[in-house]
Amino acid sequence: MLVCIAHDPGLRLRDIAEQVGITERSAFGIVADLTGAGYVVKEREGRRNRYRVQTHVPLPDAGVRNASVGEVLAVLVDGPSPS
């Protein structure tokens, strides 16, 4: 989910769900969890939502040498913009 959002913050939940291979309802729940945990910020833009990954937030797994979300996404996505 984070990779999809980082790649295209303007994607609709329907599009994210399709890319990931889950239902739109499941995608909504996951994005809500990511938003609640502080990994994603949801912003209203007209009639649509825009999602922004908080790249400075550290990952919770201590086995990842305290890497931030942005450091991991940099490996998976072409140049995520820092937030």
C-alpha positions as MATLAB code, in Angstrom:
seq = 'MLVCIAHDPGLRLRDIAEQVGITERSAFGIVADLTGAGYVVKEREGRRNRYRVQTHVPLPDAGVRNASVGEVLAVLVDGPSPS';
ca = [
       0.000    0.000    0.000;
       2.774    2.429    0.910;
       4.553    1.739   -2.371;
       1.378    2.450   -4.362;
       0.746    5.681   -2.466;
       4.373    6.795   -2.743;
       4.369    6.103   -6.462;
       1.120    8.026   -7.114;
      -0.419    9.990   -4.189;
      -3.480   10.787   -6.291;
      -4.594    7.171   -6.741;
      -8.138    6.388   -5.690;
      -8.669    3.620   -3.131;
     -10.328    1.616   -5.892;
      -7.141    1.828   -7.979;
      -4.908    0.953   -5.027;
      -7.085   -2.054   -4.203;
      -6.923   -3.254   -7.795;
      -3.129   -2.917   -7.943;
      -2.652   -4.749   -4.654;
      -5.287   -7.384   -5.418;
      -7.676   -6.746   -2.519;
     -11.172   -5.342   -2.119;
     -11.775   -1.611   -1.926;
     -13.119   -2.073    1.594;
      -9.886   -3.791    2.670;
      -7.833   -1.019    1.060;
      -9.883    1.553    2.975;
      -9.159   -0.257    6.248;
      -5.441   -0.533    5.572;
      -5.130    3.133    4.569;
      -7.112    4.097    7.672;
      -4.690    2.056    9.810;
      -1.662    3.627    8.091;
      -3.184    7.078    8.635;
      -3.902    6.322   12.281;
      -0.331    5.094   12.814;
       1.084    8.274   11.273;
       2.595    6.700    8.154;
       0.164    8.390    5.763;
      -1.583   11.771    5.770;
      -4.929   12.028    3.996;
      -5.728   15.409    2.450;
      -8.923   16.455    0.744;
      -8.361   17.897   -2.724;
     -11.648   18.950   -4.274;
     -13.862   15.884   -4.361;
     -10.986   13.427   -4.011;
      -8.555   12.403   -1.330;
      -4.828   12.670   -1.804;
      -2.499   10.568    0.311;
       1.008   11.530    1.362;
       3.515    9.082    2.852;
       5.354   10.438    5.872;
       8.834    9.351    4.820;
      10.518   10.579    8.015;
       8.563    8.207   10.272;
      10.696    5.303   11.551;
       9.608    1.747   10.906;
       8.498   -0.111   14.029;
      10.722   -3.160   13.424;
      13.986   -2.837   15.350;
      15.547   -5.413   12.994;
      15.611   -2.800   10.203;
      18.347   -0.743   11.950;
      15.907    2.062   12.735;
      15.270    2.804    9.068;
      12.626    5.331    8.126;
       9.738    4.666    5.778;
      11.433    6.907    3.210;
      14.674    4.914    3.281;
      12.828    1.690    2.547;
      10.639    3.287   -0.129;
      13.727    4.715   -1.826;
      14.703    1.135   -2.631;
      11.215    0.218   -3.889;
      10.023    3.399   -5.640;
      11.831    5.800   -7.950;
      12.620    8.813   -5.792;
       9.819    9.282   -3.223;
       9.543   12.901   -2.243;
      10.498   13.634    1.367;
       7.739   14.868    3.671;
];
